[in-house]
Amino acid sequence: MSMDIEILQAVQSFHPIPVEYMDYLIRGLTELGSPLLWLFLVAFLYWKGQEKQSFHLMNLIVFSVLVVGAAKEFFQKPRPSVEQGFRVLVNERFGGFSFPSGHSTMIAAIFGFYLNHKKKLIVFGLGLATIIVAYSRVYLGAHFPSDVVVGVALGTLIGMASNNLLKKFDDYALKLSKIQDEIIVAVLLVIAILLLIFIPKFVYGGLFFGYYGGFFFLREIEFKQKRLSKKDVLTKTLIGFIGMILLTIPIILKPYNLSESIQFSLMVLLGLWVSVIVPVLYEKALNPSKQ
């Protein structure tokens, strides 16, 4: 524990640029480990017509958040505090304990998931992002160094395991009515129940319910997204991202002024926006050009 404290103090006292600018910079960079940020990639893949890739990436996010949430409730390690003499520059949006670091686990899981990607620049970029996020969590006083080290190791393992697992389900139709997919549905239901039982005040559960509900609904009715030109994909994504931003702003900026039920409802709507509302709205109402 003494080494944890010494490293934390050293990280917080290092300012290669003026401290006020350093604080703002690190606050921004730390969001690279936010599940909400990676939801934008989930949405982009989905709207682009790569539903299965989007589905697998969402599974990775769900599993990472579930494991971290359960671990935090089990260990219940307090976060660094001002009373201990640390600079605490962030108020965690959804509270919680310190061990392991959720942001570090999340970005490391993305890194592990794409570790074998053929474009090595992507792998390098994600690796660098993982280091930056781990550093930022300590600098901001949100976690002790041991929290982020375990988070990075845990996330990398989760990402690699998820990548290997998805290959086994690549040929599945991912429809509720298909017997071969029942195991996937069962696992998702169990995860959803565990989220609500073991992780109190867990508004992210609404996001997952909305996304999976819409995903399976459209696949069950065999709704097909048209192949779009690059211009149409850009337009569709722009419309979708604007809606996502409007739905997340209240939660990001005013989490303590909103009741848990309102935050949960906004998350459900956000999940449905990605998986149902944007695809149907764009295909039926805006009638994009066919290729």
C-alpha positions in Angstrom: 0.0 0.0 0.0 2.9 2.4 0.8 4.2 1.9 -2.8 0.7 2.6 -4.1 0.7 5.9 -2.2 4.2 6.9 -3.3 3.5 6.3 -7.0 0.2 8.1 -6.8 1.9 11.1 -5.2 4.7 11.1 -7.8 2.3 10.9 -10.7 0.1 13.8 -9.3 3.2 16.0 -8.7 4.5 15.7 -12.3 3.4 18.5 -14.6 5.4 18.9 -17.9 3.0 21.7 -18.7 1.2 24.2 -16.4 -0.9 22.4 -14.0 -4.2 24.0 -15.0 -3.7 22.9 -18.6 -2.5 19.5 -17.6 -5.7 19.0 -15.5 -8.0 19.8 -18.4 -6.0 17.7 -20.8 -6.0 14.6 -18.6 -9.7 15.0 -17.8 -10.4 14.8 -21.5 -8.1 11.9 -22.3 -9.5 9.8 -19.5 -12.8 9.5 -21.3 -11.0 7.2 -23.8 -11.9 4.5 -21.2 -15.6 5.4 -20.9 -18.1 2.7 -22.1 -20.2 5.5 -23.4 -17.5 6.6 -25.8 -17.1 3.1 -27.3 -20.8 3.0 -27.8 -20.3 5.4 -30.7 -18.1 2.7 -32.4 -20.8 0.1 -31.6 -23.4 2.4 -33.2 -21.2 3.2 -36.3 -20.6 -0.5 -37.0 -24.3 -1.2 -36.6 -25.5 1.6 -38.9 -22.9 0.7 -41.4 -24.5 -2.7 -41.8 -21.9 -4.6 -39.7 -24.5 -5.7 -37.1 -22.6 -8.8 -35.9 -19.4 -6.9 -35.3 -21.4 -4.3 -33.4 -23.1 -7.0 -31.4 -19.7 -8.6 -30.4 -18.2 -5.3 -29.4 -21.3 -4.5 -27.3 -20.9 -8.0 -25.6 -17.3 -7.0 -24.8 -18.4 -3.8 -23.2 -21.1 -5.6 -21.2 -18.8 -8.3 -19.9 -16.0 -5.8 -19.0 -18.4 -3.6 -17.1 -20.0 -6.6 -15.4 -16.7 -8.1 -14.2 -15.4 -4.7 -13.0 -18.7 -3.9 -11.2 -18.8 -7.3 -9.5 -15.2 -7.1 -8.4 -15.7 -3.6 -7.0 -18.6 -4.7 -4.9 -16.6 -7.8 -3.7 -13.4 -5.9 -2.7 -15.1 -2.6 -1.8 -11.7 -0.7 -1.8 -12.1 3.0 -1.2 -10.9 5.5 -3.7 -8.1 8.0 -3.0 -9.5 11.0 -1.0 -8.7 14.6 -0.3 -8.5 13.6 3.4 -5.5 11.4 2.5 -3.7 14.4 1.0 -4.4 13.5 -2.7 -5.8 15.7 -5.5 -9.1 14.3 -6.5 -10.1 16.0 -9.8 -13.1 13.9 -10.8 -16.3 13.0 -9.3 -17.2 9.6 -10.6 -20.4 9.7 -12.6 -21.9 6.6 -11.1 -19.8 6.5 -7.9 -18.5 3.1 -6.8 -15.4 1.7 -5.3 -11.8 1.8 -6.6 -10.6 -1.7 -7.4 -10.1 -2.5 -10.2 -10.2 0.6 -12.5 -13.2 0.4 -14.8 -11.8 2.9 -17.3 -8.5 1.0 -17.5 -10.3 -2.3 -17.9 -12.5 -1.0 -20.6 -9.8 0.5 -22.9 -7.6 -2.5 -22.3 -10.4 -4.8 -23.3 -10.8 -3.0 -26.6 -7.0 -3.2 -27.0 -7.1 -7.0 -26.3 -10.0 -7.4 -28.7 -8.2 -5.9 -31.6 -4.7 -7.1 -30.6 -4.5 -9.3 -33.7 -5.9 -6.7 -36.1 -4.1 -6.7 -39.4 -3.6 -2.9 -39.2 -0.8 -2.6 -36.7 -1.3 1.2 -36.5 -4.7 0.5 -34.9 -3.1 -1.9 -32.4 -0.4 0.6 -31.6 -3.0 3.4 -31.1 -5.1 1.3 -28.8 -2.1 0.3 -26.8 -1.0 3.9 -26.4 -4.6 4.8 -25.4 -4.5 2.1 -22.7 -1.4 3.6 -21.2 -2.8 7.1 -21.3 -6.1 6.1 -19.6 -4.2 4.1 -16.9 -2.0 7.1 -16.2 -5.0 9.5 -16.3 -6.9 7.5 -13.6 -4.0 7.9 -11.2 -3.3 11.5 -12.1 -6.9 12.5 -11.5 -7.0 10.8 -8.1 -9.7 8.4 -9.2 -7.6 5.2 -8.5 -4.5 3.9 -6.9 -1.8 2.5 -9.2 -2.6 -1.1 -8.3 -6.2 -0.5 -9.4 -5.1 0.4 -12.9 -2.4 -2.3 -13.3 -5.0 -5.0 -12.4 -7.5 -3.3 -14.6 -5.2 -3.3 -17.7 -4.3 -6.9 -17.1 -7.9 -7.9 -16.6 -9.2 -6.0 -19.6 -6.6 -7.3 -21.9 -7.5 -10.9 -21.0 -11.2 -10.2 -21.4 -10.6 -8.7 -24.8 -8.5 -11.5 -26.1 -10.9 -14.1 -24.8 -13.9 -12.3 -26.4 -12.1 -12.2 -29.7 -11.5 -15.9 -29.6 -15.1 -16.6 -28.5 -16.8 -14.6 -31.2 -15.2 -16.9 -33.9 -17.3 -19.8 -32.6 -20.5 -17.8 -33.0 -19.7 -16.1 -36.3 -22.0 -18.3 -38.4 -25.0 -18.0 -36.0 -28.1 -16.1 -37.2 -28.5 -14.4 -33.8 -32.3 -14.8 -33.9 -34.4 -15.7 -30.9 -36.3 -18.3 -32.9 -33.2 -20.2 -33.8 -32.5 -23.1 -31.5 -28.7 -22.9 -32.0 -28.7 -19.3 -30.7 -30.6 -20.0 -27.5 -27.4 -20.3 -25.5 -26.4 -16.8 -26.5 -29.8 -15.4 -25.5 -29.6 -17.3 -22.2 -26.2 -15.9 -21.4 -27.4 -12.4 -22.2 -30.4 -12.7 -19.9 -28.2 -14.0 -17.1 -25.8 -11.1 -17.6 -28.7 -8.6 -17.5 -30.0 -10.1 -14.3 -26.5 -10.1 -12.7 -26.1 -6.5 -13.7 -29.2 -5.5 -11.7 -28.5 -7.8 -8.8 -24.8 -7.3 -8.1 -24.2 -3.7 -9.3 -26.5 -1.3 -7.5 -27.4 2.0 -9.1 -26.4 0.5 -12.4 -27.9 2.8 -15.1 -25.8 1.2 -17.8 -28.2 -1.8 -17.5 -30.8 0.3 -19.4 -28.4 0.9 -22.3 -27.8 -2.9 -22.7 -31.5 -3.7 -22.4 -32.4 -1.2 -25.1 -29.6 -2.3 -27.5 -30.2 -6.0 -27.2 -33.9 -5.6 -27.3 -33.8 -3.7 -30.5 -31.1 -5.9 -32.0 -33.0 -9.1 -31.6 -36.3 -7.5 -32.6 -35.0 -6.3 -36.0 -33.3 -9.7 -36.6 -36.5 -11.5 -35.7 -38.6 -9.5 -38.2 -35.7 -9.9 -40.7 -35.3 -6.1 -41.2 -32.5 -5.5 -43.6 -30.4 -2.3 -43.7 -29.6 -1.3 -47.3 -26.1 -1.1 -48.6 -25.2 2.6 -48.5 -22.8 4.8 -50.4 -20.1 6.5 -48.3 -22.2 9.7 -48.4 -25.3 8.0 -47.1 -23.3 6.3 -44.3 -21.9 9.6 -43.3 -25.3 11.2 -43.3 -26.8 8.3 -41.3 -24.0 8.4 -38.8 -24.2 12.2 -38.4 -27.9 12.0 -37.6 -27.4 9.1 -35.3 -24.5 10.7 -33.4 -26.4 13.9 -32.9 -29.2 12.0 -31.3 -26.8 10.0 -29.1 -25.1 13.2 -27.9 -28.5 14.8 -27.0 -29.4 11.7 -25.0 -26.1 11.4 -23.1 -25.6 15.1 -22.3 -28.0 15.1 -19.3 -26.3 12.0 -17.9 -22.8 13.3 -18.4 -23.3 16.9 -17.2 -26.1 16.5 -14.6 -25.9 13.0 -13.2 -26.6 14.1 -9.7 -29.6 16.1 -10.6 -31.4 13.2 -12.3 -33.1 10.4 -10.5 -31.9 6.8 -11.1 -35.2 6.0 -13.0 -34.7 8.9 -15.4 -31.1 8.0 -16.0 -32.1 4.4 -16.6 -34.9 5.4 -19.0 -32.5 7.6 -20.9 -30.1 4.7 -21.3 -32.9 2.4 -22.5 -33.8 5.0 -25.1 -30.1 5.4 -26.1 -29.9 1.7 -26.7 -33.1 1.7 -28.7 -31.9 4.7 -30.7 -28.8 2.8 -31.8 -30.4 -0.6 -32.5 -33.9 0.3 -33.8 -34.8 4.0 -34.2 -32.0 5.2 -36.4 -32.0 2.1 -38.8 -35.8 2.2 -39.2 -35.9 6.0 -39.4 -33.2 6.2 -42.1 -34.4 3.2 -44.1 -38.1 4.1 -44.1 -38.4 7.8 -43.7 -35.3 9.2 -45.4 -35.1 6.5 -48.1 -31.4 6.5 -48.8 -30.1 5.7 -52.3 -29.6 2.1 -53.3 -26.3 0.8 -54.5 
